[in-house]
């Protein structure tokens, strides 16, 4: 689905992503783990077009997508969410979702004045879809709330909902679980699995919570210092000496996290 | 009777002129605030954009007048307005392509945009002076007064007269219509919503598939419209002189900042705050106090708090007070 070849992204002298290569198989849920500062989010940013790579190539289904801008990638079905949830704070949750599919006919000045009927039909369909998504995520009651006022966990759900407004092919989730309570985390996990099975979404998930990774993903990639350190099932990763060392370098707590997780 | 006279004097010299001036400032400040909210920089070329739009409208007005076209009791300039707006829109899209786009692609810091806009300001300034000259131009025609001071006096039998100029009524009416359309556009249409979304969270807007270049284009077109309308209304009400428009930059920015940069409602409120403050402080209160106070206390001097020469100082002082005590403005815009 996605193939990253020898990707570099440097900030001055700092090599955030330093020659990472990886493949994401279609229909998989891949977990991306690694200690803080390993370059996971930068990798996401480069793939999603927010940052231009210093060098290297990204291909999606064989097509070179290196350095395309985010809104172009969006229309190719590549979506991402943010580590810290983003939202249009002055709009309601429903409006937030309805913003999503860019390139609607209401976006040209001509149609704004002369294509009212077409826009109205489109809006109606969008509205129904947004309500369906809110229902799916079990947050229908938030439809009329301003997105700036809902809780952090609910914003994460809203982010996930945003990817459901279009037929995404691949979705990059950046720490969907961070700062979210267990119940909500389960809802998010279930939603991810259902989307993967029912709509055949491919997911790449950055996550620090190994329980969560173990629950949803079949394949785990571990990054450290801008490179891919190891790949395999969660059990293999946990047994990998290099991975343990990479985590140990950042403190014992993380090692406990690795060992404490169920296999 | 004295109280009524005082009220009429106040309306004649303060309220009516300030309402008209406030509407003009509000329209100007709306343009500044839209650019700030969506393109994220303070556009110093806005005053001269207004001058360019007005100049284009004046030229179109003259062409219409010589062709014998008139708008009855209303100024011909209103008919020529669409032409002026179109010309200004093209100019702004051109400068964007030529200047700002380069920096946008490079993701330059806002301060670089500000300096670039300063350069654009000088160029626009030069273009306007080159084409129409630096002199005062009167281009208002049609009926001059809705009510003259004399008519008002004979009508009501009061000592004080209330003169309402046609241009003042037109200014307020046009401003109300334009603001209503703008708010409908921003809040109800898909294009407006994507502009708000882009202003609220640029990253997310991009990742929601909103085309940034399109948002930028519409912003410039709307700003061109607002600037031209504001400039023409000001020119009709007073007169057109390129240098005055450059000076208008200060009260306009003060209005936008007082209201809260990036907030359209704030821009309108800010426009009126600045206009009322400016007009009240530079208006001689002698007459008003003469009516209200007993004769023994009636003032001898003009009781003018500040000479009209210093009227721009008023915006400046208000600006500084707001920046000191409430930097985000009255309506919680982005902090400066």
Interface residues (C-beta under 8 A of the other chain):
Chain A: X48 X50 X69 X70 X71 X74 X75 X79 X80 X82 X86 X87 X88 X89 X90 X91 X95 X99 X100 X101 X102 X103 X104 X105 X106 X107 X108 X109 X112 X119 X123 X162 X166
Chain B: X185 X189 X190 X191 X193 X194 X196 X197 X200 X201 X203 X204 X205 X206 X207 X208 X209 X210 X211 X212 X214 X218 X221
